[in-house]
Amino acid sequence: MESGAPSQREVLFSVRNLSKVFPDFGGKGGGFRALSGLNLDIFAGECLLVAGSNGSGKTVLMKILAALMDMSGGEVLFRGLALGKALPRLRRELGLVFQDADAQIVGETVAEDVAFGPKNLGFSGSALEERVNRTLESMGLSAKRDFPSRDLSGGEKRRLAVAGILAMGCGIIIMDEPFANLDYFGVLQVLELIRDEKARGATLIILTHELEKVLAFADRLLILDRGKLRDDGKPEDVLDRLLPEYGIRDPRQSYRSAGDCTWLPA
């Protein structure tokens, strides 16, 4: 398996022989193995797509990387340190956008929601206001700063979730099924967000099975299937090796190349 990331780039995450087994509450023994023997590195500044059908282990991997779930075996390092030792820095640098963006809304208004994270980091007064204003502008939400957060569209809510992450200074963003339950215009909003954050140099880890919408922005593609890492490399190379049993459709059937696979207009 050939990684698509240049070796000279900084390694953010090192995953070695990672496994996750959930207990068997039905009494049959053995438990459910959600991840098995994963080995991979994730590099600073790359846009990494993790593709797999439902139940492949994508969300479990995300939660372990974010230190929201314990692993059953193996090791995960963040910037060379075990997750436990790296936790303070990990919390500052990494932000999650869950599939259900409503679950991340904590402020009554858009501005209050964006301010929540920086407030908890100790920002206040003009420093907090400047950070909120800058982030709202970068996310295209300035005009809705006093708008009720829960009245936003689906795409706007995902933008709001990322705004809260950026306002805290997070340069690593994990997005879990970012196009789920969005209409066409919501998908375009999220794709614009991914495009812009990639251009700013953020590290993006996008968990999705909808490759036709976002593959054009990927530097690297991973395939997860039944908890195992089946392939890892440059998108075109991985797609050339794609097997039907992974449950992923090669989007190039409808496009000229992987670089054309996006719903954003040219």
C-alpha positions as CSV (number, residue, x, y, z in Angstrom):
1,M,0.0,0.0,0.0
2,E,1.5,3.3,-1.1
3,S,0.8,6.5,0.9
4,G,0.0,9.5,-1.2
5,A,1.5,12.0,1.3
6,P,5.1,13.2,0.8
7,S,7.4,11.8,3.5
8,Q,8.9,15.2,4.3
9,R,5.6,16.7,5.6
10,E,5.0,16.8,9.3
11,V,3.2,13.8,10.7
12,L,0.3,14.8,12.9
13,F,-1.1,11.4,13.7
14,S,0.7,8.1,13.8
15,V,-1.7,5.1,14.0
16,R,-0.1,1.7,14.7
17,N,-2.0,-1.6,14.9
18,L,-5.1,0.2,16.1
19,S,-8.1,-2.0,17.1
20,K,-11.4,-1.4,18.7
21,V,-13.7,-4.1,20.0
22,F,-17.1,-3.4,21.5
23,P,-18.3,-5.9,24.1
24,D,-20.9,-8.5,23.2
25,F,-23.9,-7.8,25.4
26,G,-25.9,-10.6,23.9
27,G,-23.8,-13.3,25.6
28,K,-22.4,-14.9,22.5
29,G,-18.9,-13.9,23.2
30,G,-16.2,-12.3,21.1
31,G,-17.7,-8.8,20.8
32,F,-17.9,-6.7,17.7
33,R,-14.6,-5.7,16.1
34,A,-15.1,-2.2,14.7
35,L,-11.4,-1.6,13.8
36,S,-8.7,-4.2,13.3
37,G,-4.9,-3.6,12.8
38,L,-5.0,-0.1,11.3
39,N,-1.6,1.4,10.4
40,L,-1.4,4.9,8.9
41,D,0.0,8.4,9.2
42,I,-1.9,11.6,8.8
43,F,0.1,14.6,7.6
44,A,-0.2,18.4,8.3
45,G,-1.9,20.4,5.6
46,E,-3.3,17.5,3.7
47,C,-6.9,16.9,2.7
48,L,-7.5,13.2,3.5
49,L,-10.7,11.4,2.5
50,V,-11.6,8.3,4.5
51,A,-14.2,6.4,2.5
52,G,-16.3,3.4,3.4
53,S,-19.8,2.2,3.5
54,N,-21.9,2.3,6.7
55,G,-20.3,0.2,9.4
56,S,-16.8,0.4,7.9
57,G,-15.4,2.0,11.0
58,K,-15.0,5.6,9.9
59,T,-16.8,7.3,12.8
60,V,-15.1,5.0,15.4
61,L,-11.7,6.0,13.9
62,M,-12.7,9.7,14.1
63,K,-13.7,9.4,17.8
64,I,-10.4,7.6,18.7
65,L,-8.3,10.3,16.9
66,A,-10.2,13.0,18.8
67,A,-9.7,11.1,22.1
68,L,-13.4,10.7,22.6
69,M,-13.3,6.9,22.6
70,D,-10.7,4.5,24.1
71,M,-8.9,2.1,21.8
72,S,-8.8,-1.7,22.5
73,G,-5.3,-2.2,21.3
74,G,-2.5,-0.5,19.4
75,E,-1.2,3.0,19.6
76,V,-2.1,6.5,18.4
77,L,0.4,9.3,18.6
78,F,-0.3,13.0,18.1
79,R,2.7,15.1,17.2
80,G,4.9,12.2,18.5
81,L,3.2,11.9,21.9
82,A,0.7,9.3,23.1
83,L,-2.9,10.8,23.0
84,G,-3.1,11.0,26.8
85,K,0.0,13.1,27.1
86,A,-0.9,15.2,24.0
87,L,-4.5,15.8,25.1
88,P,-4.2,19.5,26.0
89,R,-2.6,20.4,22.7
90,L,-5.0,18.0,20.8
91,R,-8.0,19.8,22.3
92,R,-6.7,23.2,21.1
93,E,-5.8,22.1,17.6
94,L,-8.5,19.6,16.6
95,G,-12.1,20.3,15.9
96,L,-14.9,17.9,14.9
97,V,-17.9,18.6,12.7
98,F,-20.4,15.8,13.5
99,Q,-22.8,14.4,11.0
100,D,-25.7,16.0,13.0
101,A,-24.6,19.7,13.1
102,D,-27.5,20.5,15.4
103,A,-25.8,18.6,18.2
104,Q,-23.0,21.1,18.2
105,I,-25.1,24.3,18.5
106,V,-24.9,25.8,22.0
107,G,-25.5,29.5,21.4
108,E,-28.9,31.1,20.9
109,T,-27.5,33.3,18.1
110,V,-24.8,32.7,15.5
111,A,-22.4,35.1,17.2
112,E,-23.0,33.6,20.6
113,D,-22.4,30.1,19.3
114,V,-19.1,31.1,17.7
115,A,-18.0,32.9,20.9
116,F,-18.7,29.9,23.1
117,G,-15.4,28.1,22.4
118,P,-13.0,31.1,22.7
119,K,-14.8,32.1,25.9
120,N,-13.9,28.8,27.4
121,L,-10.3,29.3,26.4
122,G,-10.2,32.6,28.3
123,F,-10.9,35.1,25.6
124,S,-13.0,38.1,26.5
125,G,-13.7,41.8,25.7
126,S,-12.3,43.2,22.5
127,A,-10.1,40.2,21.8
128,L,-13.1,37.9,21.9
129,E,-15.2,40.3,19.7
130,E,-12.4,40.6,17.1
131,R,-12.0,36.8,16.9
132,V,-15.7,36.2,16.5
133,N,-16.0,39.0,13.8
134,R,-13.0,37.7,11.9
135,T,-14.3,34.1,11.9
136,L,-17.9,35.1,10.9
137,E,-16.5,37.0,8.0
138,S,-14.3,34.2,6.8
139,M,-17.2,31.7,7.0
140,G,-19.6,34.1,5.2
141,L,-21.9,34.4,8.2
142,S,-21.4,38.0,9.2
143,A,-24.9,39.0,7.9
144,K,-26.5,36.4,10.2
145,R,-24.5,37.1,13.4
146,D,-27.7,37.9,15.4
147,F,-29.8,35.2,13.6
148,P,-31.1,32.3,15.7
149,S,-28.6,29.5,15.3
150,R,-31.2,26.7,15.0
151,D,-33.0,28.6,12.2
152,L,-30.0,28.3,9.8
153,S,-30.1,26.0,6.8
154,G,-28.3,22.7,7.0
155,G,-25.3,24.0,5.1
156,E,-25.1,27.1,7.2
157,K,-25.2,25.0,10.4
158,R,-22.2,23.1,9.2
159,R,-20.5,26.4,8.4
160,L,-21.4,27.5,11.9
161,A,-19.8,24.4,13.4
162,V,-16.6,25.0,11.5
163,A,-16.7,28.7,12.5
164,G,-16.7,27.7,16.2
165,I,-13.7,25.4,15.5
166,L,-11.7,28.1,13.7
167,A,-12.5,30.7,16.4
168,M,-10.8,28.5,18.9
169,G,-7.7,28.4,16.7
170,C,-8.1,24.8,15.5
171,G,-6.1,24.0,12.4
172,I,-7.2,20.4,12.1
173,I,-10.8,19.7,11.1
174,I,-12.5,16.3,11.0
175,M,-15.8,16.2,9.2
176,D,-18.1,13.1,9.6
177,E,-20.4,12.6,6.5
178,P,-20.5,16.4,5.9
179,F,-23.1,16.1,3.1
180,A,-25.7,14.0,5.0
181,N,-29.2,15.3,4.8
182,L,-28.3,18.4,2.9
183,D,-30.0,19.8,-0.2
184,Y,-28.1,20.8,-3.3
185,F,-27.3,24.3,-2.1
186,G,-26.3,23.0,1.3
187,V,-23.8,20.7,-0.3
188,L,-22.4,23.6,-2.3
189,Q,-21.9,25.6,0.9
190,V,-20.0,22.8,2.5
191,L,-17.8,22.3,-0.6
192,E,-17.0,26.0,-0.7
193,L,-16.0,25.7,3.0
194,I,-13.7,22.6,2.2
195,R,-12.2,24.4,-0.7
196,D,-11.5,27.6,1.3
197,E,-10.0,25.8,4.3
198,K,-7.8,23.7,2.1
199,A,-6.5,26.9,0.4
200,R,-5.8,28.3,3.9
201,G,-3.6,25.3,4.7
202,A,-5.9,23.6,7.3
203,T,-5.6,19.8,7.8
204,L,-8.9,18.3,6.6
205,I,-10.0,14.7,7.4
206,I,-13.3,14.0,5.7
207,L,-15.2,10.8,6.3
208,T,-17.6,10.1,3.5
209,H,-18.9,7.6,1.0
210,E,-20.0,10.4,-1.4
211,L,-16.8,10.7,-3.3
212,E,-18.4,12.2,-6.4
213,K,-19.0,15.4,-4.4
214,V,-15.6,16.1,-2.9
215,L,-12.8,13.9,-4.4
216,A,-11.4,16.8,-6.5
217,F,-10.1,18.3,-3.3
218,A,-8.4,15.2,-1.9
219,D,-4.7,14.8,-1.7
220,R,-5.1,11.2,-0.5
221,L,-7.8,8.6,-0.3
222,L,-8.2,5.8,2.3
223,I,-10.6,2.9,2.0
224,L,-12.1,1.3,5.2
225,D,-14.1,-1.9,4.9
226,R,-15.4,-3.9,7.9
227,G,-12.8,-2.2,10.2
228,K,-9.8,-2.8,8.1
229,L,-7.7,-0.4,6.0
230,R,-8.0,-1.8,2.5
231,D,-6.1,0.9,0.5
232,D,-4.3,4.2,1.0
233,G,-2.8,6.4,-1.6
234,K,-3.3,9.0,-4.3
235,P,-7.0,9.1,-5.3
236,E,-6.6,8.0,-8.9
237,D,-4.4,5.0,-7.9
238,V,-6.8,3.9,-5.1
239,L,-9.8,4.1,-7.5
240,D,-7.9,2.0,-10.0
241,R,-7.6,-0.8,-7.4
242,L,-11.2,-0.4,-6.0
243,L,-13.0,-3.7,-5.4
244,P,-16.9,-3.9,-5.6
245,E,-17.1,-5.6,-2.2
246,Y,-16.0,-2.4,-0.5
247,G,-19.4,-0.9,-1.3
248,I,-18.0,2.3,-2.8
249,R,-18.8,3.5,-6.4
250,D,-16.0,4.8,-8.5
251,P,-17.2,8.4,-9.3
252,R,-15.1,8.6,-12.4
253,Q,-17.9,6.7,-14.2
254,S,-19.6,10.1,-14.4
255,Y,-16.6,12.4,-14.6
256,R,-13.4,12.5,-16.7
257,S,-11.0,12.1,-13.8
258,A,-10.8,12.3,-10.0
259,G,-9.9,16.0,-10.3
260,D,-13.3,16.7,-11.8
261,C,-15.3,14.9,-9.1
262,T,-17.0,17.8,-7.3
263,W,-20.4,19.4,-7.4
264,L,-18.9,22.9,-7.3
265,P,-19.2,24.6,-10.7
266,A,-15.9,25.2,-12.5
